[in-house]
Amino acid sequence: MRIKSGVTTRRHKKKYFKLAKGNYSAKSTRWRMVKQQVEQSLNRAYMGRKDKKGDFRSLWIERINAACREHETSYSRFMNGIKKAGITLNRKMLSEMAVRDNASFKKLVEMSRSK
């Protein structure tokens, strides 16, 4: 007796169609286009998760640089002075200090200048 795969195929396709819901035109209704779009979307979502980390690092550096410029120094000189002073704060924490706690950031700038 021949075994048909209708139920398995339908279940497999249902997963793809569920992921394709909300796409424009045939990208949510036609199987070939649904499959292409979902695979591309999942790939781009994966890349986006990786890119997000670099985007945040850039944001932190911009914030630190802006705060350093307010205190008459550059980002590179500030980071060099911080490392020579032996202060091990990451860029995320430094940017939070620059945005929220300007007084303590000013002390860090002075410490980096002294080294």
N, C-alpha and C positions, 0 to 999 in steps of 0.2 A: 504494500500500500504506500502511496506517495504521501510524504509529509509536506504540508504547506506551512508557510511562515507568516501568515497574515497577522496573527495576534502579536507576534514578536516585532514584526515590521511596524505595525501601527503604534505599539508602545514606544519603540525607538523614535519614530517620527514625532510622536506627541511631545516628547521632551524638547525636541528642537523647535516645534511650533510654539511651545510655551515660552521658550527663551526669545523667540522672534516677535512676540506680541508687542505691538506698539510701533513696529517698523513701518516705513512708508510703502504704500502700493503693494506690488507683488512680493516684496521682501518679507511679507508676513503671511502670504497665502500660497505661493508656489514652492514646491518642495526643493527644487534645485537652487532657487534664489535664497530660500530660507536657510539652507545648509551653508551656502557660501557666506551669507551675511552673519550668521551666528558664529561661524568659525572665525571670521574676521573681527567681529566684535569682541569675542573672548580673547583673541590675541592682543587686540589693542588695550583691553582692560588690564591684561597682564603687564604690558609695557607701561601703562599709565601708573600702575602701582609701583613700578621700579623708578619711573621718572619723578614721582612725587617726593621721594627722598632728596633728590638733588635740588628740586624746586624749593623745598623748605630750607635746605642749607644755604641756597642763594639768598633767600629772604632774610635769614638770620645775619648773614654777612652784610647785607645792605643796611639792616637796622643798626648793627654795631658800627659800621662805617659812618652812618649819619650822626650817631651819638658821639663818636670820636671827633668828627669835624666840628661839633659844637664846642668841644674842649680843645680846639686848636691842635689836633694831631691826626695822623692818617691811620687807616685800619692796619696796614702792614707794620708800621712802627709800634702801634699798640699791641698787636699780637706778638711781635718779637720781644717787646718789653715784658709782657705777661709770662712768656715762656722762660725768659732769663730770670724773672723773679721767682719762678717755681710755682706759679699759680696754675692749677690744673682744672680750670672750668671749661666746659665745652661751649661751643658757639650758641647752642640753644639757651643755656642758662645766662650767658653774657648778653644775648639779645633781650631776654626777659628783664634782666637788670637794667639795661639801657632804656627800655620802654617804661617800666614800672617804678624803678628805684634809682632815680638819677643821682642822688647823693652818694650812694655806695659805688655806683659806676664811676663817678668823678674820682673817688679814692683809688679805684683800680687804675684809672688813667694816670694819676699822680705816681702810683707805685711803678707803673710801666715806664714812665719818664725817668724815674730815679735810677733804673737799671740801664 
